[in-house]
Amino acid sequence: MTSNGPEIFTATSAYSLAGVAAMAFVATTGAKILLPKNARWQDSFTFIWLAFDALIHLSFEGSFLYLSTFGRTVNSSVGPFAEMWKEYTRADARWGVSDPTVVSLEILTVLGAAPMCCYIIRQIVKDDPARHYWIIILSTAELYGGWMTFCPEWLTGSPSLDTSNPLYLWVYLFFMNIIWVVIPVWLMWDSYGHIAGSLRRAQTVMKTKKN
């Protein structure tokens, strides 16, 4: 029997996930080229994540912002990026109708978080320890953005979310969002260790000098 329901995994699904994989490849290649071979694995991972993060924000989310401002909506737009976002709206309908909360957060993400990612990458390449302060700022913003994207929806009973099939639930809604929780938390923990350790060593030196 032939199903009359909508196709779950479409060509747009494949192209979108392939785009994500391509950005991860570019980020990994960038780390190999720009970082020394003896770089700490933590710094290499941070570089790769931030490069991937910036590419996602500037390309995918940048296209969403364009399609969702000045009277435009994803649902009324055409083109490859519009089709990609229409695919995501199957899981979260708010992204198709220029939801003001989502668009407000994406303005901060595209115009704020993406440039900050690039700035921190530059600091990593220069081995500037000041990057740890900015990593904590960025990670806090990423966590706040994720919370404000979903908390209002949860509080109202999740009317815009479709969790009826594994692709929407586990790939689009869970995996593609949880990585922006787990990795920023780890980055904050790593950078906190660097900042706290440096301050404690400086404090010990000052106490030694006083004695």
Disulfide bonds with the S-S distance in Angstrom:
none
